[in-house]
């Protein structure tokens, strides 16, 4: 089954933060609420070919205020690079 075949109920979205270059190692992640898809579509305005938001999206300064309402981790773009990614739920 490809990621395009997944229903919204089978997808989880995660905020991931990475060391800034040159390391680029994953530092942490926080699962976004199941109902966050509608908010994420407004924040990131995906292209028609990714209407399900299955690609990873880089978080920019303009995205922080709205995204911060969905997570407990304090988003700090000066310290980390952030992405919202989608994965198939396990199980």
DRENVO-448926 format. One record per residue (C-alpha): residue number from 1; residue in three letters; x, y, z. Coordinates in nm, 2 decimals. Example, Ala and Ser with C-alpha at 12.3 -4.5 7.8 and 13.67 -1.06 7.14 Angstrom:
<nodes>
> pos / code / c1 / c2 / c3
> 1 / ala / 1.23 / -0.45 / 0.78
> 2 / ser / 1.37 / -0.11 / 0.71
</nodes>
This chain:
<nodes>
> pos / code / c1 / c2 / c3
> 1 / unk / 0.00 / 0.00 / 0.00
> 2 / unk / 0.15 / 0.33 / -0.10
> 3 / unk / 0.12 / 0.65 / 0.11
> 4 / unk / -0.14 / 0.78 / -0.14
> 5 / unk / -0.37 / 0.49 / -0.05
> 6 / unk / -0.39 / 0.58 / 0.32
> 7 / unk / -0.69 / 0.75 / 0.47
> 8 / unk / -0.66 / 1.05 / 0.70
> 9 / unk / -0.73 / 0.81 / 0.99
> 10 / unk / -0.42 / 0.61 / 0.90
> 11 / unk / -0.19 / 0.90 / 0.90
> 12 / unk / -0.01 / 1.07 / 1.19
> 13 / unk / 0.16 / 1.40 / 1.16
> 14 / unk / 0.47 / 1.50 / 1.36
> 15 / unk / 0.66 / 1.81 / 1.43
> 16 / unk / 1.03 / 1.72 / 1.41
> 17 / unk / 1.33 / 1.94 / 1.50
> 18 / unk / 1.68 / 1.90 / 1.39
> 19 / unk / 2.02 / 2.04 / 1.47
> 20 / unk / 2.12 / 2.32 / 1.25
> 21 / unk / 2.39 / 2.24 / 1.00
> 22 / unk / 2.65 / 2.09 / 0.99
> 23 / unk / 2.49 / 1.83 / 1.23
> 24 / unk / 2.14 / 1.80 / 1.10
> 25 / unk / 2.06 / 1.52 / 1.35
> 26 / unk / 1.71 / 1.47 / 1.47
> 27 / unk / 1.68 / 1.62 / 1.82
> 28 / unk / 1.31 / 1.56 / 1.90
> 29 / unk / 0.96 / 1.51 / 1.78
> 30 / unk / 0.61 / 1.57 / 1.90
> 31 / unk / 0.30 / 1.41 / 1.76
> 32 / unk / 0.05 / 1.66 / 1.63
> 33 / unk / -0.32 / 1.62 / 1.73
> 34 / unk / -0.53 / 1.40 / 1.50
> 35 / unk / -0.76 / 1.69 / 1.42
> 36 / unk / -0.46 / 1.92 / 1.32
> 37 / unk / -0.49 / 1.85 / 0.94
> 38 / unk / -0.73 / 2.14 / 0.88
> 39 / unk / -0.50 / 2.39 / 1.06
> 40 / unk / -0.19 / 2.25 / 0.88
> 41 / unk / -0.35 / 2.30 / 0.54
> 42 / unk / -0.41 / 2.67 / 0.63
> 43 / unk / -0.06 / 2.72 / 0.76
> 44 / unk / 0.13 / 2.54 / 0.47
> 45 / unk / -0.11 / 2.58 / 0.18
> 46 / unk / -0.01 / 2.26 / 0.00
> 47 / unk / 0.01 / 2.23 / -0.37
> 48 / unk / -0.28 / 2.04 / -0.54
> 49 / unk / -0.05 / 1.74 / -0.60
> 50 / unk / 0.00 / 1.71 / -0.22
> 51 / unk / -0.35 / 1.79 / -0.10
> 52 / unk / -0.32 / 1.52 / 0.17
> 53 / unk / -0.01 / 1.69 / 0.30
> 54 / unk / 0.21 / 1.37 / 0.28
> 55 / unk / 0.53 / 1.56 / 0.20
> 56 / unk / 0.75 / 1.71 / 0.47
> 57 / unk / 0.70 / 2.09 / 0.52
> 58 / unk / 0.97 / 2.32 / 0.66
> 59 / unk / 0.85 / 2.55 / 0.93
> 60 / unk / 0.92 / 2.91 / 0.87
> 61 / unk / 0.88 / 3.22 / 1.09
> 62 / unk / 0.53 / 3.30 / 0.95
> 63 / unk / 0.41 / 2.95 / 1.05
> 64 / unk / 0.53 / 2.95 / 1.41
> 65 / unk / 0.24 / 3.13 / 1.58
> 66 / unk / -0.03 / 2.90 / 1.44
> 67 / unk / 0.18 / 2.59 / 1.48
> 68 / unk / 0.28 / 2.67 / 1.83
> 69 / unk / -0.09 / 2.64 / 1.94
> 70 / unk / -0.08 / 2.27 / 1.84
> 71 / unk / 0.23 / 2.16 / 2.04
> 72 / unk / 0.38 / 2.19 / 2.38
> 73 / unk / 0.74 / 2.21 / 2.26
> 74 / unk / 0.85 / 2.57 / 2.24
> 75 / unk / 0.94 / 2.63 / 1.88
> 76 / unk / 1.28 / 2.80 / 1.85
> 77 / unk / 1.38 / 2.86 / 1.48
> 78 / unk / 1.71 / 3.02 / 1.60
> 79 / unk / 1.81 / 2.70 / 1.76
> 80 / unk / 1.66 / 2.42 / 1.54
> 81 / unk / 1.53 / 2.35 / 1.19
> 82 / unk / 1.17 / 2.23 / 1.21
> 83 / unk / 0.96 / 2.02 / 0.98
> 84 / unk / 0.60 / 1.88 / 0.98
> 85 / unk / 0.61 / 1.52 / 0.84
> 86 / unk / 0.34 / 1.26 / 0.78
> 87 / unk / 0.38 / 0.89 / 0.85
> 88 / unk / 0.16 / 0.59 / 0.83
> 89 / unk / 0.03 / 0.50 / 1.18
> 90 / unk / 0.17 / 0.17 / 1.31
> 91 / unk / -0.06 / -0.11 / 1.41
</nodes>
